[in-house]
Each structure stands twice: as structure tokens, then as C-alpha cells.
Amino acid sequence: ALERIQSGSETSVTIPGFDHAKGDPVPDQHTFDRSRHNIVLCEGIYLLHDNDGWENIKSFFDWTIYIDADVDACIERLKERNKCIPVS
């Protein structure tokens, strides 16, 4: 979807969303509309990763922000967030 937004000619591009309470990506949850949107904000754990198939993801971004946070605090927040993930 990022490549289609950056380089495509489509007037709109649908983008999946993710709700941890549902546990799986939700297809077509958001829509990028060229006539209305000039900026796309993306967040995600792998967006600055440069291995395992993510090597080119950085090329879609004009700006990146990395937040250096305390690992222990992040793990505690992750545990709290994961309480809402449904059990398969």
C-alpha cells in the first residue's frame, strides 16, 4: 500500500488496520485519498528494520522518528496491551 501511495496514480488506496483486541489485520480499514490527504503517518515495530524482507521499507519515508525508550517499561506496556489479544 505504501508503494501505491508513493508511486501510484490511483485516486485512493485502501490500507489495512490492526486492532490488538481482534488479533488480526483488518483489511481496507483506512483509505488514503489523494484529493484530501498530503501526509501519511505510519507506525510500526518493523518500519525501520533492515532485514528479513523489510530492507526497502525505509525508501517510502521522507522522515523517520525513532523513540529510544526504556526496554523494561516497553515490556511492561506490551504485557498490558497483550491482555486484550484474543486466545486462538
N, C-alpha and C positions, 0 to 999 in steps of 0.2 A: 504494500500500500504506500509506503514512503517513496519508493521509486516512482510509482504512478503519480503521486502528488508532486514530486520534484520535477519530473521529466515528461510527464504525460500531457495529453491535450484534453482529457475528459473534463467536463464541467464540474462533475462531482465524483468523489471516491468514498466508498464506504469502508469503515475501519472497524475491526473487532474491538470489543471492550473486555474487561476482565473484572469479575466480582468474586472475591475470595469466598464469599458465602455460598456461591453457586459452584465454585471449584473448577470451572472450565471457561475458556474464552467464549464470549457471546458474539457470534458473527453479526456484522453490519449494525453494531450498536451506535456508532457515531458516523457522521457524514462530513467530509471536507467539501465545501462548496467554493469554487474559485471566485465566484462573484461576491462572496461575503467574507471570506477568510484570507488574511495575508500572512498569518503566523500559525505554525503548528508547534505545540508543545508536546514533547514525548518524555515519558519517564519509564525507567525500567532497569532492572538489575544487569542486563546484558548489553545495554546500549553503548557502553564504552569497552566492552570485551573485544579482544582481537584474535581469538582462536575459535575452533570448533564451529566454523561456519558463519561466524559473526565478523570476520575480518573486514568486510566492506561497509558495515553499518555506519561507521563514522562519516563516510563520504556524503551522507544525506543531511548532515547537520552543519549549519553555519556557526552555531555557538554551542558549547557544551559547558555544563556546570557540574562539578564533582563536589559532593559534600563529604568531607572527611569526618566521620562520626565515630564515637567510641564503640568498639566491637561488642563489648558486653551489653551496652544499652541497646544496640541493634538486635542482638539475640533475644533480649527480654521483650522487645517490641514485636519481634517476629513470633515468639511464643504466644503473645496475647492476640495478635492478628490471626494466627492459625487456629484459634479456638472456634472460629466461625466456619472453618472449612468442613464441608460435609464428609462423612466417612463413606467410602465406596461400599 
